[in-house]
Amino acid sequence: MKIRGALFALSAAAGTFALCEAKAKNGNLDCEPDFLLILGCRVRGSEPEQTLLMRAKAAADFLNRHKNTVAICCGGIVHADQTVSEAAAIEKILTVSGIEKERILLEDKSQTTFENFLNAKAIIDSINLQKQPVVAFLSSEFHLMRASFIASLCKVKVKSVPAPSPKKLLAKNYVREALVFPLLFQEYFSKGMNKK
């Protein structure tokens, strides 16, 4: 009986997670953002992997359609084999795609998605704006739910913009999201963010 109850609870949790992911994957941007945070992903040497390449190209398309939006490229040097930060790799793709350097800011110190949002918020807060800015972030569709939740934990109000990702990795990435989602709370409490 206990096993049946555990299986039911696990199935219910998996179903709920899948429904939430399905809802989140389309994003929720409904206005022109002042800033677009482009979340980093794996870089090997100086070359972005396919997932990051697709994020950066989606960001370039977005920025070409939204001429008043400023990009904040996010991500530091996370792995030992990197020779450039994730932010620098994104910036290079944006400039090659015709985005002016004046519209690009770098957040190149972060190691996690938590740090992406906190460091980007510090950059935005340092700019003397006359209004409350509208902030959006762009990431792969499978990452939007977790990243949105992290932003809320960081007390950063954001809208989300989806980018496509490699289809051959999609199932693997969704499974990974389900497995790492509970670990958010470990990082949240270990950094003392609940006390801020």
Disulfide bonds with the S-S distance in Angstrom:
none
